[in-house]
Amino acid sequence: MTRTKAVNVRGTEIGSGQPIICIPLISQSVDQLVKECKQAVSKKPDMIEWRADFFSELANLESVIVAARMIRGEVGEIPLLFTIRSIHEGGQPVERSEEEIVNLINAICRTGYIDLVDYEIRNDQQRIEGVLATAKQAGVYVVLSYHNFEKTPESSILIDKLRQAEQLGADMAKIAVMPQSNADVLQLLQAAQTTQEELSIPLIAISMGGLGAITRVAGWMFGSAVTFAIGNEESAPGQIPIADLRAMITQLQNASN
Ligand SMILES: O=C1C[C@@](O)(C(=O)O)C[C@@H](O)[C@@H]1O
């Protein structure tokens, strides 16, 4: 059995067993983003995700860099994850080719404003390798991710996605899938539990929607390092407001100690 190595981002340990609560930012303009970010920071999340696929000026690199700088100015030392979720995996429609997206991700990595970047495992291996190389050089951690907003694929596929992320060289592996039944939720947790014992990188495993909400509260008990919570508005179904989520996690931790 390999022991998972926690990733240390600006002093925050991700994958140490203590769940990291992340608030996603989903505003469209710089002004709104700054407001949303101030509110998010006041709720003391462990991590902030900028879901840049919601940003209306994503086509303009200068605007993206300005927004990233403003967000960094607000978050201080809170780890910042940069995500352009594709429409294929539940993101917003973005009129950019994959090559343009990769160029944008690489440019943002080089600014030093972000700490982690999410990139989907479904992309070409060459592009993934490009993002990994640039991120590594810039000191940015890479989360290789897989999402399915329709269903929960069978267990072997879930486990494969997590393994594949590690094999490709990710610093973290992530899956978020939609359950149709309680059995699907158990399948996701089982995949996390099985994989955490063999992976050497932290993993994130989420079952979405109402049925999957329990995984946002208790996923850490099965090896999931990060849980996404609502700051102001949800970025995916089943997310829980951060104060409620934190209280529930604390209760669970107290009971299980
Ligand atoms: O991929 C994820 C996880 C997520 O989809 C969720 O279900 O909480 C929310 C997204 O913002 C994030 O990028």
The ligand as an ORCA input file, in Angstrom:
! r2SCAN-3c Opt
* xyz 0 1
  O     -15.704     19.828    -10.317
  C     -16.076     20.451     -9.372
  C     -16.878     19.836     -8.352
  C     -18.252     20.354     -8.503
  O     -18.743     19.891     -9.718
  C     -19.131     19.789     -7.407
  O     -19.886     18.868     -7.695
  O     -19.057     20.297     -6.286
  C     -18.203     21.867     -8.426
  C     -17.276     22.499     -9.431
  O     -17.214     23.900     -9.237
  C     -15.928     21.900     -9.333
  O     -15.120     22.327    -10.397
*
